[in-house]
Amino acid sequence: MSRNYDSLHDPNAEYTMRELSSETMGVTGTRGGGRDVEITDVQTTMVDGNFPWTLVRVYTDAGVVGTGEAYWGAGVPELIERMKPFVVGENPLDIDRLYEHLIQKMSGEGSVEGVTVTAISGIEVALHDLAGKILDVPAYQLLGGKYRDKMRVYCDCHTEEEADPEACADEAERVVDELGYDALKFDLDVPSGLEKDRANRHLRPGEIRHKAEIVEKVTERVKDKADVAFDCHWTFSGGSAKRLADAIEEYDVWWLEDPVPPENLEVQEEVTKSTTTPIAVGENRYRVTELRRLIENQAVDIVAPDLPKVGGMRETRKIADVANQYYVPVAMHNVASPVATMAAAHVGASIPNSLAIEYHSYELDWWSDLVEEDVIEDGSIEVPEKPGLGVTLDMDTVEAHMVDGETLFD
């Protein structure tokens, strides 16, 4: 092989070594049943929700448009624009091939993990919506069918007095009794007033007692009316995480989430195996290759991938398949708009080991207005039978809440 290094890795080169375009793979463009379709454009718009959601639309020459969403983060729209030439002219029904095509084309720009995978995820979700519309089936059918008609939702709860155990318990009771949720999550990486040096990740005994009191008050208040998880946001040292997990073992904790930073798998495994408190991890890892190690090493009791960040709908399904071999349930992390939330519901419906999907926007009164359909009702999502994802953007709401400088879709 005589081509030089630059020609092999330049995304603008005519070919790359492992390119999976329809031309190099010999894929014919002629298909029956109205399936001879080509992608003509990809566009993004950022909406200023409780996070800056990146909405993605994929257009075709058949007039059918697919809508998706990428996890929030700087540079995502620019990366999607960068990838547009790699999918224009392709058949959107080839979801797996196009996903691998983008991973390989963007390999020199970080498609192993991080924001590049996130950008690809947004296109991948839109392709599922698009393929479902072309084939006239709901997205879950593209993933193999469904195990359930409704997906349970857990509400990520907050209060202005987040460090006050009684205030947390009051909010837990309100969310259960007034809003109808039977699954909740609260933060434990909150100030106790006893911190000396947060940078060293060490928890002093008083800090552990404070966090255990939050757990005690919340779980005792809701009792059997709701499952309650607690999030640490990768804040503590291995030793402190083990002491905290031990201190809350006596309470009815659904799971303790991300107690240590995500980079060191061995520490994560040690923490998980040291306690009977269930440990959930996953939102800060990418693709099945990274989460597979967590699962196979039994370093996690509940795996929590974030669908529009981890690689998209089929990648999340692959993670769930690996987890199912180890009898590990899946609780999808989710801070998204209704678009990716519904994508998560389709995946959750299609896998046997699904626990629940996070809802992080209960304080945002226009969240549900972003789409024309109802999404969450009485603490669950009814998986739609409409083609694709089953949600339709309300363009007036999108326009009203766009990030400054953004433009509306064509």
Backbone hydrogen bonds in HBPLUS format (Angstrom, degrees):
<---DONOR---> <-ACCEPTOR-->    atom                        ^
c    i                          cat <-CA-CA->   ^        H-A-AA   ^      H-
h    n   atom  resd res      DA  || num        DHA   H-A  angle D-A-AA Bond
n    s   type  num  typ     dist DA aas  dist angle  dist       angle   num
A0008-LEU N   A0004-ASN O   3.25 MM   4  6.55 143.1  2.39 146.4 156.8     1
A0008-LEU N   A0005-TYR O   3.07 MM   3  5.21 126.8  2.36  98.9 113.1     2
A0009-HIS N   A0005-TYR O   3.19 MM   4  6.42 138.5  2.37 148.9 159.8     3
A0009-HIS N   A0006-ASP O   3.26 MM   3  5.32 133.2  2.49  96.7 108.5     4
A0010-ASP N   A0006-ASP O   2.84 MM   4  5.61 126.5  2.13 151.6 160.9     5
A0013-ALA N   A0010-ASP O   2.95 MM   3  5.32 162.7  1.98 115.1 120.9     6
A0019-GLU N   A0016-THR O   3.34 MM   3  5.20 173.9  2.35 111.0 110.1     7
A0025-MET N   A0021-SER O   2.99 MM   4  6.10 147.6  2.10 151.2 160.9     8
A0027-VAL N   A0022-SER O   2.90 MM   5  4.82 149.5  2.00 143.4 148.8     9
A0026-GLY N   A0023-GLU O   3.30 MM   3  5.26 154.3  2.37  97.6 105.2    10
A0035-ARG N   A0032-GLY O   3.22 MM   3  5.78 149.8  2.32 112.9 120.7    11
A0037-VAL N   A0035-ARG O   3.06 MM   2  5.56 123.1  2.40 106.7  90.8    12
A0061-ASP N   A0038-GLU O   2.97 MM  23  5.72 147.2  2.08 154.6 164.5    13
A0039-ILE N   A0090-GLU O   2.83 MM  51  5.57 149.3  1.93 153.3 162.8    14
A0089-GLY N   A0039-ILE O   2.72 MM  50  5.12 162.6  1.75 139.6 145.1    15
A0040-THR N   A0059-TYR O   2.80 MM  19  5.50 163.8  1.83 128.8 134.3    16
A0059-TYR N   A0041-ASP O   2.86 MM  18  5.05 169.5  1.87 146.1 149.7    17
A0043-GLN N   A0057-ARG O   2.92 MM  14  5.30 160.6  1.95 151.9 158.4    18
A0057-ARG N   A0043-GLN O   2.86 MM  14  5.30 160.1  1.90 155.1 157.9    19
A0045-THR N   A0055-LEU O   3.05 MM  10  5.35 149.4  2.15 141.4 147.8    20
A0055-LEU N   A0045-THR O   2.92 MM  10  5.35 160.7  1.95 159.3 155.6    21
A0403-VAL N   A0046-MET O   2.89 MM 357  5.65 167.0  1.91 138.6 140.5    22
A0047-VAL N   A0053-TRP O   2.83 MM   6  5.17 155.8  1.89 150.2 157.0    23
A0049-GLY N   A0047-VAL O   3.08 MM   2  5.90 125.7  2.39 107.6  92.3    24
A0053-TRP N   A0047-VAL O   2.89 MM   6  5.17 119.3  2.27 162.7 158.0    25
A0048-ASP N   A0401-HIS O   2.69 MM 353  5.58 164.3  1.71 168.4 170.0    26
A0049-GLY N   A0051-PHE O   3.05 MM   2  4.89 136.9  2.24 140.6 136.2    27
A0053-TRP N   A0051-PHE O   2.93 MM   2  5.71 118.5  2.32 115.0  97.9    28
A0070-ALA N   A0054-THR O   2.92 MM  16  5.36 160.1  1.96 157.4 163.1    29
A0056-VAL N   A0068-GLY O   2.92 MM  12  4.88 170.6  1.93 125.4 125.4    30
A0068-GLY N   A0056-VAL O   2.69 MM  12  4.88 163.6  1.71 149.1 152.4    31
A0058-VAL N   A0066-GLY O   2.84 MM   8  5.11 157.0  1.89 146.0 153.9    32
A0066-GLY N   A0058-VAL O   2.91 MM   8  5.11 163.7  1.93 149.5 153.4    33
A0063-GLY N   A0060-THR O   3.24 MM   3  5.57 164.2  2.26 109.5 112.5    34
A0071-TYR N   A0308-PRO O   2.98 MM 237  5.03 157.1  2.04 126.8 119.9    35
A0076-VAL N   A0073-GLY O   3.46 MM   3  6.10 167.5  2.48 134.4 134.4    36
A0079-LEU N   A0075-GLY O   3.02 MM   4  6.21 152.4  2.10 150.0 157.4    37
A0080-ILE N   A0076-VAL O   2.97 MM   4  6.25 157.9  2.02 157.7 163.9    38
A0081-GLU N   A0077-PRO O   2.96 MM   4  6.20 157.4  2.02 147.7 153.6    39
A0082-ARG N   A0078-GLU O   2.95 MM   4  6.16 147.4  2.05 139.0 148.6    40
A0083-MET N   A0079-LEU O   3.01 MM   4  6.29 137.4  2.20 141.2 151.9    41
A0083-MET N   A0080-ILE O   3.10 MM   3  5.08 127.0  2.39  93.8 107.4    42
A0084-LYS N   A0080-ILE O   3.13 MM   4  6.28 120.5  2.50 141.0 155.5    43
A0084-LYS N   A0081-GLU O   3.31 MM   3  5.24 149.3  2.41  97.6 106.3    44
A0086-PHE N   A0083-MET O   2.89 MM   3  5.42 144.1  2.02 117.5 128.4    45
A0087-VAL N   A0084-LYS O   3.12 MM   3  5.63 160.3  2.16 116.8 122.4    46
A0088-VAL N   A0084-LYS O   3.10 MM   4  6.19 153.4  2.18 163.8 172.0    47
A0090-GLU N   A0087-VAL O   2.96 MM   3  5.34 160.4  2.00 135.2 137.2    48
A0094-ASP N   A0091-ASN O   3.19 MM   3  6.03 170.3  2.20 125.1 127.9    49
A0098-LEU N   A0094-ASP O   2.93 MM   4  6.05 164.7  1.95 160.5 165.2    50
A0099-TYR N   A0095-ILE O   2.92 MM   4  6.07 154.5  1.99 149.8 157.1    51
A0100-GLU N   A0096-ASP O   3.02 MM   4  6.30 168.7  2.03 155.5 157.4    52
A0101-HIS N   A0097-ARG O   2.79 MM   4  5.93 148.5  1.89 143.1 153.5    53
A0102-LEU N   A0098-LEU O   2.93 MM   4  6.13 157.1  1.98 147.3 151.3    54
A0103-ILE N   A0099-TYR O   2.95 MM   4  6.25 162.0  1.99 151.9 157.3    55
A0104-GLN N   A0100-GLU O   2.94 MM   4  6.07 159.9  1.98 148.0 152.8    56
A0105-LYS N   A0101-HIS O   2.87 MM   4  6.03 160.5  1.91 148.4 154.7    57
A0106-MET N   A0102-LEU O   2.93 MM   4  5.91 149.6  2.02 146.5 153.5    58
A0107-SER N   A0104-GLN O   3.27 MM   3  5.01 167.3  2.28 103.4 104.9    59
A0109-GLU N   A0106-MET O   2.89 MM   3  5.14 150.2  1.98 108.2 118.1    60
A0110-GLY N   A0107-SER O   3.44 MM   3  5.51 158.4  2.49 108.2 105.9    61
A0117-VAL N   A0114-GLY O   3.03 MM   3  5.64 124.3  2.35 115.1 127.1    62
A0118-THR N   A0114-GLY O   3.18 MM   4  6.51 154.3  2.25 144.6 152.4    63
A0119-ALA N   A0115-VAL O   2.94 MM   4  6.19 154.3  2.01 145.7 151.1    64
A0120-ILE N   A0116-THR O   3.07 MM   4  6.35 160.5  2.11 147.3 152.3    65
A0121-SER N   A0117-VAL O   2.85 MM   4  6.08 147.7  1.96 145.8 155.6    66
A0122-GLY N   A0118-THR O   3.22 MM   4  6.61 147.2  2.33 147.1 153.6    67
A0124-GLU N   A0120-ILE O   2.94 MM   4  6.19 162.5  1.97 154.4 160.0    68
A0125-VAL N   A0121-SER O   2.94 MM   4  6.17 158.6  1.98 156.1 159.9    69
A0126-ALA N   A0122-GLY O   3.24 MM   4  6.41 159.8  2.28 139.8 145.2    70
A0127-LEU N   A0123-ILE O   2.90 MM   4  6.21 144.4  2.03 148.3 159.0    71
A0128-HIS N   A0124-GLU O   3.18 MM   4  6.54 145.3  2.30 143.5 151.5    72
A0128-HIS N   A0125-VAL O   3.14 MM   3  5.25 123.6  2.48  96.9 110.5    73
A0129-ASP N   A0125-VAL O   3.17 MM   4  6.57 156.9  2.23 149.4 155.3    74
A0130-LEU N   A0126-ALA O   2.88 MM   4  6.08 158.8  1.93 147.5 154.0    75
A0131-ALA N   A0127-LEU O   2.74 MM   4  5.85 167.4  1.75 150.1 153.8    76
A0132-GLY N   A0128-HIS O   2.97 MM   4  5.99 160.2  2.01 143.3 149.0    77
A0133-LYS N   A0129-ASP O   3.14 MM   4  6.34 150.9  2.23 140.7 148.2    78
A0134-ILE N   A0130-LEU O   2.95 MM   4  6.26 158.0  2.00 153.4 159.7    79
A0135-LEU N   A0131-ALA O   2.92 MM   4  6.05 162.6  1.95 152.7 157.1    80
A0136-ASP N   A0132-GLY O   2.74 MM   4  5.52 113.4  2.19 132.2 148.1    81
A0137-VAL N   A0132-GLY O   2.89 MM   5  4.91 154.0  1.96 137.1 144.4    82
A0388-GLY N   A0137-VAL O   2.97 MM 251  6.35 159.6  2.01 140.1 133.6    83
A0141-GLN N   A0138-PRO O   2.96 MM   3  5.64 143.0  2.10 117.6 127.1    84
A0139-ALA N   A0388-GLY O   2.87 MM 249  4.69 153.3  1.94 132.5 125.2    85
A0142-LEU N   A0139-ALA O   2.95 MM   3  5.31 135.1  2.16 108.3 120.2    86
A0143-LEU N   A0140-TYR O   3.02 MM   3  5.13 145.1  2.14  99.9 110.6    87
A0145-GLY N   A0140-TYR O   3.14 MM   5  5.56 157.4  2.19 137.0 135.6    88
A0144-GLY N   A0141-GLN O   3.28 MM   3  5.26 167.1  2.29 103.5 106.3    89
A0147-TYR N   A0349-ALA O   2.61 MM 202  5.57 167.3  1.63 170.9 167.4    90
A0383-VAL N   A0149-ASP O   2.86 MM 234  5.63 161.0  1.90 153.7 159.8    91
A0151-MET N   A0381-ILE O   2.78 MM 230  5.06 158.5  1.82 143.6 150.0    92
A0381-ILE N   A0151-MET O   2.84 MM 230  5.06 153.6  1.91 141.5 150.5    93
A0357-ILE N   A0152-ARG O   2.96 MM 205  6.43 145.8  2.08 141.9 151.0    94
A0153-VAL N   A0379-GLY O   3.12 MM 226  5.43 153.2  2.20 147.8 139.6    95
A0154-TYR N   A0357-ILE O   2.83 MM 203  6.02 158.1  1.88 139.8 146.6    96
A0359-TYR N   A0154-TYR O   2.80 MM 205  5.99 135.0  2.01 165.2 163.8    97
A0155-CYS N   A0183-ALA O   2.94 MM  28  6.33 156.8  1.99 143.7 137.7    98
A0185-LYS N   A0155-CYS O   2.96 MM  30  6.17 131.2  2.21 152.5 142.9    99
A0156-ASP N   A0359-TYR O   2.94 MM 203  5.99 175.7  1.94 157.6 158.6   100
A0157-CYS N   A0185-LYS O   2.79 MM  28  5.84 162.2  1.82 163.8 167.1   101
A0164-ASP N   A0161-GLU O   2.98 MM   3  5.45 165.1  2.00 119.5 124.2   102
A0168-CYS N   A0164-ASP O   3.02 MM   4  6.33 157.8  2.08 159.1 165.7   103
A0169-ALA N   A0165-PRO O   3.01 MM   4  6.24 154.3  2.08 142.7 149.8   104
A0170-ASP N   A0166-GLU O   2.85 MM   4  6.12 153.0  1.92 147.5 155.0   105
A0171-GLU N   A0167-ALA O   3.01 MM   4  6.25 158.2  2.06 147.2 152.3   106
A0172-ALA N   A0168-CYS O   2.90 MM   4  6.13 157.1  1.95 148.7 155.5   107
A0173-GLU N   A0169-ALA O   3.01 MM   4  6.22 160.6  2.05 148.3 152.8   108
A0174-ARG N   A0170-ASP O   2.98 MM   4  6.25 153.8  2.05 145.3 152.8   109
A0175-VAL N   A0171-GLU O   2.89 MM   4  6.08 167.9  1.91 157.4 159.6   110
A0176-VAL N   A0172-ALA O   3.09 MM   4  6.24 154.1  2.16 146.2 153.0   111
A0177-ASP N   A0173-GLU O   2.89 MM   4  5.95 171.2  1.90 151.8 154.8   112
A0178-GLU N   A0174-ARG O   2.74 MM   4  5.37 158.8  1.78 144.9 152.4   113
A0179-LEU N   A0175-VAL O   3.25 MM   4  4.89 133.3  2.48 103.8 116.6   114
A0181-TYR N   A0175-VAL O   3.41 MM   6  6.25 170.8  2.42 141.7 140.0   115
A0227-ASP N   A0182-ASP O   3.01 MM  45  6.33 152.5  2.09 135.1 133.4   116
A0184-LEU N   A0227-ASP O   2.81 MM  43  6.21 156.1  1.87 156.8 164.9   117
A0229-ALA N   A0184-LEU O   2.90 MM  45  6.23 161.0  1.94 140.5 145.3   118
A0186-PHE N   A0229-ALA O   3.03 MM  43  6.52 150.0  2.12 143.7 148.6   119
A0231-ASP N   A0186-PHE O   2.81 MM  45  6.17 155.8  1.87 148.7 157.0   120
A0188-LEU N   A0231-ASP O   2.68 MM  43  5.65 165.3  1.70 163.6 158.4   121
A0200-ASN N   A0197-ASP O   3.39 MM   3  6.10 152.8  2.47 114.3 119.4   122
A0201-ARG N   A0198-ARG O   3.23 MM   3  5.51 164.4  2.25 111.1 115.8   123
A0237-SER N   A0201-ARG O   2.93 MM  36  4.99 149.4  2.03 135.7 128.1   124
A0207-GLU N   A0204-ARG O   2.96 MM   3  5.27 124.2  2.28 107.3 121.9   125
A0208-ILE N   A0204-ARG O   3.15 MM   4  6.54 155.6  2.21 157.4 164.6   126
A0209-ARG N   A0205-PRO O   3.01 MM   4  6.32 157.8  2.06 149.0 155.3   127
A0210-HIS N   A0206-GLY O   2.96 MM   4  6.17 149.9  2.06 141.5 149.6   128
A0211-LYS N   A0207-GLU O   3.01 MM   4  6.30 161.0  2.05 150.7 154.7   129
A0212-ALA N   A0208-ILE O   2.88 MM   4  6.04 159.3  1.92 151.3 157.6   130
A0213-GLU N   A0209-ARG O   2.95 MM   4  6.09 138.5  2.12 137.2 148.1   131
A0214-ILE N   A0210-HIS O   3.15 MM   4  6.56 148.5  2.25 144.4 151.8   132
A0215-VAL N   A0211-LYS O   3.13 MM   4  6.47 163.9  2.16 149.6 153.1   133
A0216-GLU N   A0212-ALA O   2.85 MM   4  6.06 159.4  1.89 145.2 151.5   134
A0217-LYS N   A0213-GLU O   2.86 MM   4  6.00 174.3  1.86 155.7 156.7   135
A0218-VAL N   A0214-ILE O   3.04 MM   4  6.14 169.8  2.05 154.5 157.5   136
A0219-THR N   A0215-VAL O   3.02 MM   4  6.00 167.4  2.03 152.3 155.8   137
A0220-GLU N   A0216-GLU O   2.94 MM   4  5.88 156.7  2.00 148.0 155.1   138
A0221-ARG N   A0217-LYS O   3.05 MM   4  6.01 144.1  2.18 136.3 145.5   139
A0222-VAL N   A0218-VAL O   3.16 MM   4  6.45 164.2  2.19 158.4 160.1   140
A0223-LYS N   A0219-THR O   2.91 MM   4  5.61 142.2  2.06 137.9 148.7   141
A0225-LYS N   A0222-VAL O   2.87 MM   3  5.45 157.3  1.92 146.3 146.7   142
A0254-TRP N   A0228-VAL O   2.74 MM  26  5.23 166.0  1.76 147.7 145.0   143
A0230-PHE N   A0255-TRP O   2.96 MM  25  6.40 155.5  2.02 157.9 165.9   144
A0257-GLU N   A0230-PHE O   2.74 MM  27  6.03 167.5  1.76 159.0 162.6   145
A0232-CYS N   A0257-GLU O   2.85 MM  25  5.83 156.8  1.91 150.9 156.5   146
A0234-TRP N   A0258-ASP O   2.66 MM  24  4.91 145.7  1.77 145.2 152.2   147
A0236-PHE N   A0259-PRO O   3.12 MM  23  5.90 147.8  2.22 146.5 152.4   148
A0241-ALA N   A0237-SER O   2.84 MM   4  5.96 159.1  1.89 152.2 158.6   149
A0242-LYS N   A0238-GLY O   3.03 MM   4  6.26 155.2  2.10 148.0 154.1   150
A0243-ARG N   A0239-GLY O   3.08 MM   4  6.31 155.2  2.14 144.3 151.1   151
A0244-LEU N   A0240-SER O   2.86 MM   4  6.08 157.9  1.91 151.7 157.8   152
A0245-ALA N   A0241-ALA O   2.90 MM   4  6.07 168.0  1.91 150.7 154.2   153
A0246-ASP N   A0242-LYS O   2.97 MM   4  6.07 153.5  2.05 141.7 149.2   154
A0247-ALA N   A0243-ARG O   2.96 MM   4  6.14 147.1  2.07 140.3 149.2   155
A0247-ALA N   A0244-LEU O   3.05 MM   3  5.03 116.0  2.47  93.8 109.7   156
A0248-ILE N   A0244-LEU O   3.24 MM   4  6.54 132.5  2.48 147.5 158.4   157
A0249-GLU N   A0246-ASP O   3.37 MM   3  5.33 167.7  2.39 104.4 107.6   158
A0251-TYR N   A0248-ILE O   3.14 MM   3  5.62 161.3  2.18 115.0 120.7   159
A0253-VAL N   A0251-TYR O   2.92 MM   2  5.69 130.7  2.17 108.0  93.1   160
A0256-LEU N   A0278-PRO O   2.77 MM  22  6.14 155.1  1.83 155.4 161.3   161
A0280-ALA N   A0256-LEU O   2.97 MM  24  6.00 161.0  2.00 135.1 139.9   162
A0258-ASP N   A0280-ALA O   2.97 MM  22  6.32 162.3  2.00 173.4 175.7   163
A0268-GLN N   A0264-ASN O   3.23 MM   4  6.52 164.7  2.25 149.8 154.3   164
A0269-GLU N   A0265-LEU O   2.89 MM   4  6.11 159.1  1.93 151.5 157.0   165
A0270-GLU N   A0266-GLU O   3.01 MM   4  6.22 156.2  2.06 144.4 150.7   166
A0271-VAL N   A0267-VAL O   2.95 MM   4  6.23 160.8  1.98 156.2 160.5   167
A0272-THR N   A0268-GLN O   3.03 MM   4  6.23 170.7  2.04 154.5 156.9   168
A0273-LYS N   A0269-GLU O   3.01 MM   4  6.14 163.0  2.04 151.2 155.6   169
A0274-SER N   A0271-VAL O   3.14 MM   3  5.21 150.4  2.23 101.8 110.8   170
A0301-ASP N   A0279-ILE O   2.88 MM  22  5.24 156.0  1.94 152.6 159.4   171
A0302-ILE N   A0279-ILE O   3.13 MM  23  6.29 148.0  2.24 145.1 143.9   172
A0281-VAL N   A0302-ILE O   3.19 MM  21  6.75 145.6  2.32 160.7 169.7   173
A0304-ALA N   A0281-VAL O   2.87 MM  23  5.52 158.4  1.91 129.1 131.7   174
A0285-ARG N   A0282-GLY O   3.23 MM   3  5.54 153.4  2.31 122.2 119.0   175
A0287-ARG N   A0310-VAL O   2.92 MM  23  5.17 145.1  2.05 130.0 141.2   176
A0290-GLU N   A0287-ARG O   3.27 MM   3  5.88 135.1  2.48 110.9 119.6   177
A0291-LEU N   A0287-ARG O   3.31 MM   4  6.64 175.0  2.31 156.2 157.2   178
A0292-ARG N   A0288-VAL O   2.76 MM   4  5.52 144.3  1.89 143.9 152.0   179
A0295-ILE N   A0291-LEU O   3.09 MM   4  6.37 161.8  2.12 153.2 157.6   180
A0296-GLU N   A0292-ARG O   2.79 MM   4  5.92 176.3  1.79 161.4 162.7   181
A0297-ASN N   A0293-ARG O   3.03 MM   4  5.89 153.6  2.10 141.7 148.0   182
A0299-ALA N   A0294-LEU O   2.90 MM   5  5.12 165.2  1.92 167.3 165.9   183
A0298-GLN N   A0295-ILE O   2.93 MM   3  4.97 153.8  2.00 105.6 113.1   184
A0303-VAL N   A0329-PRO O   3.07 MM  26  6.47 158.9  2.12 167.3 163.8   185
A0331-ALA N   A0303-VAL O   2.99 MM  28  6.26 160.4  2.03 152.6 159.0   186
A0333-HIS N   A0305-PRO O   3.06 MM  28  5.77 135.2  2.27 122.9 133.1   187
A0309-LYS N   A0306-ASP O   2.95 MM   3  5.40 155.6  2.01 122.3 128.6   188
A0310-VAL N   A0306-ASP O   2.81 MM   4  5.66 154.4  1.87 163.0 170.2   189
A0312-GLY N   A0307-LEU O   3.08 MM   5  5.15 139.5  2.25 164.1 161.8   190
A0316-THR N   A0312-GLY O   3.09 MM   4  6.17 150.3  2.18 138.0 146.0   191
A0317-ARG N   A0313-MET O   3.01 MM   4  6.27 151.2  2.09 141.5 149.8   192
A0318-LYS N   A0314-ARG O   2.91 MM   4  6.19 149.4  2.00 142.9 150.9   193
A0319-ILE N   A0315-GLU O   2.99 MM   4  6.32 153.7  2.06 146.4 152.9   194
A0320-ALA N   A0316-THR O   2.94 MM   4  6.22 159.7  1.98 150.0 155.4   195
A0321-ASP N   A0317-ARG O   2.93 MM   4  6.20 146.5  2.04 145.3 154.6   196
A0322-VAL N   A0318-LYS O   3.10 MM   4  6.45 157.4  2.15 150.1 154.5   197
A0323-ALA N   A0319-ILE O   2.92 MM   4  6.18 166.7  1.94 153.8 158.0   198
A0324-ASN N   A0320-ALA O   2.86 MM   4  5.99 147.3  1.97 143.1 151.8   199
A0325-GLN N   A0322-VAL O   3.04 MM   3  5.36 136.0  2.24 104.1 115.9   200
A0326-TYR N   A0323-ALA O   2.97 MM   3  5.31 146.6  2.08 106.6 116.9   201
A0328-VAL N   A0323-ALA O   2.93 MM   5  4.95 174.4  1.93 139.1 139.0   202
A0327-TYR N   A0324-ASN O   3.22 MM   3  4.74 165.6  2.24  97.1 100.0   203
A0330-VAL N   A0353-ASN O   2.68 MM  23  5.91 153.6  1.74 164.0 168.6   204
A0355-LEU N   A0330-VAL O   2.70 MM  25  5.65 171.3  1.71 158.4 155.4   205
A0332-MET N   A0356-ALA O   3.07 MM  24  6.56 123.0  2.41 162.1 162.1   206
A0358-GLU N   A0332-MET O   3.08 MM  26  6.31 159.0  2.13 173.0 175.1   207
A0341-THR N   A0337-SER O   3.16 MM   4  6.21 153.4  2.24 151.5 159.3   208
A0342-MET N   A0338-PRO O   2.97 MM   4  5.93 151.6  2.06 135.2 140.8   209
A0343-ALA N   A0339-VAL O   3.07 MM   4  6.43 150.1  2.17 142.5 151.6   210
A0344-ALA N   A0340-ALA O   2.90 MM   4  6.13 153.4  1.97 145.2 151.3   211
A0345-ALA N   A0341-THR O   3.05 MM   4  6.38 143.2  2.19 137.7 148.0   212
A0346-HIS N   A0342-MET O   3.03 MM   4  6.37 151.5  2.11 149.7 155.8   213
A0347-VAL N   A0343-ALA O   3.13 MM   4  6.48 159.7  2.17 148.9 154.0   214
A0348-GLY N   A0344-ALA O   2.74 MM   4  5.90 164.7  1.76 151.4 156.7   215
A0349-ALA N   A0345-ALA O   2.88 MM   4  5.99 146.6  2.00 142.1 150.4   216
A0350-SER N   A0346-HIS O   3.23 MM   4  6.37 133.8  2.45 134.7 145.9   217
A0350-SER N   A0347-VAL O   2.93 MM   3  5.10 131.3  2.17 100.5 114.4   218
A0364-LEU N   A0361-SER O   2.95 MM   3  5.26 164.0  1.98 115.3 120.5   219
A0367-TRP N   A0364-LEU O   3.20 MM   3  5.66 171.9  2.21 120.7 122.6   220
A0369-ASP N   A0366-TRP O   2.92 MM   3  5.11 137.9  2.10 105.9 118.9   221
A0370-LEU N   A0367-TRP O   3.31 MM   3  5.91 167.9  2.32 115.5 119.2   222
A0394-ASP N   A0370-LEU O   2.82 MM  24  5.36 170.1  1.83 135.3 134.7   223
A0372-GLU N   A0392-THR O   2.85 MM  20  5.56 150.2  1.94 152.1 161.5   224
A0377-GLU N   A0380-SER O   2.91 MM   3  5.56 165.5  1.93 166.6 166.4   225
A0380-SER N   A0377-GLU O   3.15 MM   3  5.56 145.0  2.28 109.8 119.2   226
A0397-THR N   A0394-ASP O   3.03 MM   3  5.50 121.3  2.38 109.5 122.9   227
A0398-VAL N   A0394-ASP O   2.99 MM   4  6.30 161.5  2.03 153.7 159.8   228
A0399-GLU N   A0395-MET O   2.90 MM   4  5.96 165.7  1.92 143.8 147.7   229
A0400-ALA N   A0396-ASP O   2.98 MM   4  6.11 150.0  2.07 139.2 147.7   230
A0401-HIS N   A0397-THR O   3.18 MM   4  6.30 133.2  2.41 143.4 153.4   231
A0401-HIS N   A0398-VAL O   3.22 MM   3  5.46 140.9  2.38 101.5 111.9   232
A0406-GLU N   A0403-VAL O   2.99 MM   3  5.69 161.3  2.03 147.5 148.6   233
